Amino acid sequence: MSSLKNIAILGGGNIGLSIAKGLQNSDLYDAKNIHITRRRTELLDEYKKSGFKVSSNNIEAVNSSEIIVIAVQPQQLNELLSEISDILNPKKHIIISVVSGASIKAIKNHLKKEIEVVRVMPNTAIAIQESMTCISADNKNSVALKIAEEIFNQVGKTLIIDEELMVPATALCACGIAFFLRAVRAASQGGIEIGFHSEEALLMAAQTAKGAAALLLSGEAHPESEVDKVTTPRGCTISGLNQMEHNGFSSALIRGIVTSADKAALLYKID
């Protein structure tokens, strides 16, 4: 289905380039089928050398593609939609938006045409095909939704959710990458303090975090059931956990996610 189509990524920033890398690394797309746009095209030289189509011309990218991924900053969205609106063809194009805070209804209203729009929230782990991507559409039986799901299943795991949950998903999954990276960094710093070299501590912390996540993804286990397996009476694990909780470990993470969700809801403003 989507493997026969060309894709335009309008906005070659961090998330747009992560999507491009992930699709290239999958079996779904060749670089030659992906057109990336950015105002400063010199920042895309590496991608041009890898075979991607690169330009600053959004009109050209849309005309040569069927799947349009919009990956600009929220404050740039309205200008971009106005630029491409006249050449979008509902019979040819579908839009996949990864713009934080911008609803499907707002995008359609700005375009002033009935074109299929799917709202998607991946994270930067898409570059290594390990994204957690949430997807929503106003028609759960639409072809566009199936295409989006097919694309993003190649670069990690997907979950179709109601659109009203897309802002919370942004905080938990997209922002969440930074939260978990900071936790791994903190663990590695603890490792340095107890005697390991920095590169050793980072490897040990990152692999341990990967193993913990894999335990949960491999079955039906709840995190606390896995915690119980490594906590023994008067043991070192429970002692460490309790010290972290005394200092607000869980509550700080919860507050951070809630704060990010509150901020994400305010990122895009309709003109």
N, C-alpha and C positions, 0 to 999 in steps of 0.2 A: 504494500500500500504506500506508505510514506517513503520507502526505499527507492521509489521511482520518481520522486519529486526533488526539486531543488529548494534549498533553504537559505533565507536571508536573515542574518543576525544584525539588526539595526542597533548599534551601540557596542563597540568593541572594548568595553571596560572589563573589570575583573570577572563579573559573572558571565558576560557575553563570551569572553575568550575561554572561560572554563567550559561553557557549553560546547563551543567549537572543538576544543581539545577532546572532550569526552565523546562527542559524536565521531570524530576522526578515529579515536581509539576503539570504537565499537565496530561491529560488522555492518552497521546500517548506512553509513555515509562515507564517501571519499571526500577529501579536502576540496577537490575540484567542484563538488556539488554544493559547497557552502560559501556564501558571499558575506563578508564581514565589512561593516562600515564604521568609520570613525573620522572625526574632523581632522585629527592629526594622524595621517596615514603612515607617517614615518615610524610611529610606535607599533605598527603592525608588520614591519619588515620581516620579522621572524616567521610570521604566519604566511606571508606572501611566498617566502622561500620554501615553505612546507607544502605549497600547492593550493592554498586557499585563494579565492578571489577577494581582493582587497580594494576598497575605494572609499571616497568621502561622499559618494553620490547615492543617496537613499533611493531616488527615483529609479536609477539603473538597477539597483539591487532588487527592488520590488518587482520591476518589470521582468526580470530574469528568473524569478522564483515563484513558488506556489505557497510555501510555508513561510510566514513572516514572523520572526521572533523579535519582539520589542524588548530591548534590554538597556534602555537609557535610564538616567536618574529621573525621579518623579517630577522634578521641576522642569525637565526637558520634554516631558511627554506631550503636552498640548501642542507645542510647536511642531514636533515630529508628526503628530496625527494630522495637523493642518497641512503639512507638506505632502503627505502621501495619500490623503483622502481621495483626491480626484482620480488617481490611477488604480485604486483598489477595486478589484472585480469580485463580487460575491460568488460568482460561478467558478472562479479560478483560485482565489486566495483564501487562506484561513490565517487568523492572527493568534499567536501565542504570546501573551504578555507576562513578563517577569517583573513588572514595575510594582514596587511595594506601595500598597495603599490604594491603587487605582482599580476601581470596580469594573466589571464587565459592562454594566449599564452606562457608566461614565464614558468609557471608551467608545461604545456604540453611539451614544448621544453626540459625542464630539465629531465622530466620523459622518454622522447623519446618513448612514446607510445600514441596511440589515446584512451584516457580514458575520460569519461565525468567529467568535472570540472565546479563547480558552485562557483562563488565568492559572499561572503555574508559579510555584515557588520552590526552586531547587536550592542547593547550597554549593559552595565552591569545591566540595569533594567530587562534584560532577566531572572535574578534570581527570580524575583517576577512576571514574565509573563507580563511585561509592556515594553518590548523592542520596539524600532523603528528599524526595520531591513530592509536594502536595499539588493536586490538580483539581480545578473546579470549572464548571460550565453551567450556563443557564438551561441547557438541554442535555440531560445525562445520556441521551441516546444519539447524540450528534456524531457525525463522522469526524469532526474536528477533535472531539474529546478522545476518540479512539486513536487518532493519529498522534495526539500529544502523549497519550499513555504509552503507545508503542515506542515513540522516540525516547522518552525518559526512562522506560524500563531497560533500555540498553545501557544506561549510565548510572544505575543504582536501583533503589527501591522506590516505588510510587504508592501513593494513597489518594484516592478520590474522596474529596471532602466537600461539604457545603461551603459556598462562597463566604458566608458570614464567619467562618473559622479561618479564613486565609490570613488575616492579620495576626491572630495568635500563632498560626503555623510559621509565619515569618520570624517571630520571636524565638520559637522553640527549635526550629530547624536551621534557618538561614543565619540568624544571630547566634544560635546554639553552637555552631562550629567554633566560634571565638571563645565561647564559655568553656567548652571542653578542652580546647587547646590551652587556655589559661590554666585549667586544672592540671593538665599534663605537665605544663611548664612548672607549676608550683611543686608537683610531685618530684620532678627532676631536681629542683633546687633543694628539696629535702634530701634527696639522694646524695647530692654534693656535700651537704652538711654532715652526713653520716659516713662519708669516706670515699665516695666514688668520683672519678673524673667526670667532667661535664658531659662528654659525648657518651660515656657509659651510662650515666644516670638518665639521660634523655632517651636512649635506646630502651633501657629497662622500663622506664615509666610509660613510654608510648606503646611498647608491646604488651605491657600489662593492661593498659587501657583498652587496647584492641582485643585482648583475650576476654576481658570483662564484657565488652559489648557483644562479642561473638557468642558467649555463653547465653546471653539473653535472646539473641537472634536465632539461635539454633533450636530453640524449643519453646516450651510454655512457661519457663521458670520466671518467677518474680524476683526482682533484685534482692529483696530481703531473704528469700530462701537460699540464694547463693551466698549472701553475707553470712547466714547462719552456719554454712559449711566451713567457714574459716575463722569463726569466733568460738573460742573455748573459754571455760570458766577461768577467770584471773589471767587470761592470755594477753599477748601483746597486741593482737588485732583489735579486740574490744577496747583495750586501753587507748589505742590511737584513735579509734572512731569516736569514743566518748569525748576525748580532748577536742577533736574537730567540731563536734556538735556543741560543746560548751562555748566555742568561739563563733558559732553561728553559721557553720558550713552549709547545711541544708537550707536554712532560712535565707541566707545571702543569695544562693542560687535561685531560689523561688522568687525573691524580690527582684532580682536582676531580670528574669524572664518576664515578669509582670510589667516592669518598667519599660522594657524593650517593646512589648506589645502595645502599651499606651502610646509610646513615641511613634511606632510604625503606623498607627491609625491616623496620625496627623501629617504624614509625609507628603501626600498628594492632595492638592487643592484644585477643585474644578473652577475654571474661569467663569 
